[in-house]
Amino acid sequence: MASHHDSWNDRTDHDAAPFTIQRGDTDNLNEVMQVMESAFPKTYGEGWNHHQCRSMLSMPSAKLLIARREEKICGFIISRQAADEEELLMIAVSPEYQSLGVGYLLLENMLQAARNLQVTAVFLEMRADNPAERLYKKFGFQRIGLRKAYYTGLNMEQFDAVTYKAVLTI
């Protein structure tokens, strides 16, 4: 996949190592879980456990993209394809790398890979008040549905999920 330098964001420390986006697999699971655990607060019940992650990544249709800075995995995206549609299942960036464009790079690379495979639509769902909505809208995702009480967090508190769709032009 692509390697990008920091020119795509507003950062001023141009000497920092670039982020590299590449395919991952179950060999990366321990580092992926570290990112997941740091990126998703337990409050909302959004993160997956090790078993859920391994099960998903073992499916032939599942794809894992990882973002690295030097040797450290600092973000990832998991998706799966069915026919000409793809579902973005999970995207996470370690807190110390958030707001540096890592999520943007991961999503950009995932969508380009999907286009290359003739995918025509990508779907995702996320917690209703998740600030990541701004990122998805930059890539043309539009709200298409609402799932009431989809996530169950700590203390059994429930949170709605919003469903989004992006139509890809090939």
Stockholm file with secondary structure:
# STOCKHOLM 1.0

chainA/1-170         MASHHDSWNDRTDHDAAPFTIQRGDTDNLNEVMQVMESAFPKTYGEGWNHHQCRSMLSMPSAKLLIARREEKICGFIISRQAADEEELLMIAVSPEYQSLGVGYLLLENMLQAARNLQVTAVFLEMRADNPAERLYKKFGFQRIGLRKAYYTGLNMEQFDAVTYKAVLTI
#=GR chainA/1-170 SS CCEECGGGSSCCCTTSCCEEEEEECGGGHHHHHHHHHHHSCGGGCCCCCHHHHHHHHTSTTEEEEEEEETTEEEEEEEEEEETTEEEEEEEEECGGGTTTTHHHHHHHHHHHHHHHTTCCEEEEEEETTCTTHHHHHHTTCEEEEEEEEEEECGGGCEEEEEEEEEECCC
#=GC SS_cons         CCEECGGGSSCCCTTSCCEEEEEECGGGHHHHHHHHHHHSCGGGCCCCCHHHHHHHHTSTTEEEEEEEETTEEEEEEEEEEETTEEEEEEEEECGGGTTTTHHHHHHHHHHHHHHHTTCCEEEEEEETTCTTHHHHHHTTCEEEEEEEEEEECGGGCEEEEEEEEEECCC
//
